[in-house]
Amino acid sequence: MKNIKTIIEPFKIKVVEPINLTTRERREELLDAAGYNPFLIDAEFITFDFLTDSGTGAMSAAQWGAMMVGDESYAGSRSFRRFESVIQDITGFKHVIPAHQGRAAESILFSITVDETKWVPNNCHFDTTRANIEFRKGHALDLVIEEGKNPALDHPFKGNIDLAKLEAFIKEHGAQNIPMGYLTVTNNTGGGQPVSMANIRGTGKILHKHGIPFFLDACRFSENAYFIKIREKGYENRTIKEIAQEMFSYADGATVSLKKDGFGNIGGYLALNDDEWAMQARNMLILREGFPTYGGLAGRDLEALAQGLIETLDENYLQYRIGSVAYLARGLNEMGIPTIQPAGGHAVYIDAKEFLPHIEPLQYPGQVLCAEMYLEGGIRAVEIGSVMFGKDPNTGEEKPAAMELVRMAMPRRVYTQSHIDYVLEAMRGLVERKDKMRGLKITWQAPFLRHFSARFAPAESLRRQ
Ligand SMILES: *Cc1c(COP(=O)(O)O)cnc(C)c1O
């Protein structure tokens, strides 16, 4: 098989879902009605949806089959025991506490551990992790390595935490004020970049030396394990499961959204070793999510998630997954569309500032590109730039964000290579007419999280012609 280069989808298709094809004219009407914000276009009019990889994956025949044998008993269901044993097998953690999604697990953990005196370090906190810590009036700090902040720089583990900064952080704030240290694998906020095993081990060593528990935000643990296998010396002959087990072996607990690598449309968990924290977390769970053996999920969900966690460790799947994302990034780069290097595990991030240098940051080049991608090919992506971050929440002042990115997140097992080829052809159309693209201005915005609902209109050029 050495002469075969195509990365095939390692599955056959048993159930299909039609994709809606729209005309360019119809898309113009829809985009206009949505005020140039693809968030406001109904999904039935989207041909390729790269808004998020969260909860958008395809379940397997085995997962759908498992749903039929879900045990819906309120307490002590067989489906919970299966869920618990699959997670214990991979993570080695003593207590497994189900939750309806990742942020619910975070909220429960931080409600018992964080107050205004507490500091929590991470490579990069994901939005919901940061928000849940800050909601408790705690302080969430990002200590990713400098290389991780440079979009054009190639580095195998751009998600690594800076270990020297972590040591200094502990010295500055005091171990007694740090309820836990975190690593997010892969680092979603930093572009889906992986963390090396050496860095995970090193983080655990430093935290434990000071008596601080170590948690993983492990939503994309199998993608991270695959990157370790192909990029870190000494792991090339280990299975994904063995690598994942070693990653978790250095930690004392994890919060996880199973809408990512768990192949779930909903679900999450908190797992940990500490008996006292587990008891407190279960008490809180009963108040917020449900009894500790279902935690806001149906028995059939627990079955599907347990099966999904087994399937996510399949190396052929991961090769196809990581390969597809890299294939999309390479295709874009070859036609002159710059992306964060190297491609992440779950998404490609286009550098819109670099691609559309004639559009001022405060005329939102990322949003312009999102609108044009929809017009050209019915493609939906999300702006991560000055629309998302450009308004100071205290003063209301407009300030350009550090980067103007467009994220194309890849749903799991949903699109084939020919879908990606179509997307690339559409993107080529954009390259040809990029100089004609014009900036946008905001005509309406919500007081916070404006990117979800803002409306736009073409702006006058800020530059004199
Ligand atoms: C998605 C995500 C979460 C939150 O999970 P939800 O299921 O969306 O609540 C937390 N951390 C990371 C890294 C994520 O990607």
The ligand as an SDF file (V2000), in Angstrom:
LIG
                    3D

 15 15  0  0  0  0  0  0  0  0999 V2000
  -15.7630   23.2330   24.0570 C   0  0  0  0  0  0  0  0  0  0  0  0
  -14.7580   23.4310   25.0820 C   0  0  0  0  0  0  0  0  0  0  0  0
  -15.0990   23.5970   26.4370 C   0  0  0  0  0  0  0  0  0  0  0  0
  -16.5230   23.7260   26.9150 C   0  0  0  0  0  0  0  0  0  0  0  0
  -17.3200   22.6500   26.5900 O   0  0  0  0  0  0  0  0  0  0  0  0
  -18.8890   22.7810   26.2240 P   0  0  0  0  0  0  0  0  0  0  0  0
  -19.3090   21.3720   26.0230 O   0  0  0  0  0  0  0  0  0  0  0  0
  -19.0140   23.6300   25.0060 O   0  0  0  0  0  0  0  0  0  0  0  0
  -19.5640   23.4030   27.4110 O   0  0  0  0  0  0  0  0  0  0  0  0
  -14.0680   23.7110   27.3450 C   0  0  0  0  0  0  0  0  0  0  0  0
  -12.7800   23.6880   26.9660 N   0  0  0  0  0  0  0  0  0  0  0  0
  -12.4170   23.5460   25.6780 C   0  0  0  0  0  0  0  0  0  0  0  0
  -10.9650   23.5050   25.3130 C   0  0  0  0  0  0  0  0  0  0  0  0
  -13.3780   23.4210   24.6990 C   0  0  0  0  0  0  0  0  0  0  0  0
  -13.0070   23.2850   23.4160 O   0  0  0  0  0  0  0  0  0  0  0  0
  1  2  1  0
  2  3  1  0
  2 14  2  0
  3  4  1  0
  3 10  2  0
  4  5  1  0
  5  6  1  0
  6  7  2  0
  6  8  1  0
  6  9  1  0
 10 11  1  0
 11 12  2  0
 12 13  1  0
 12 14  1  0
 14 15  1  0
M  END
$$$$
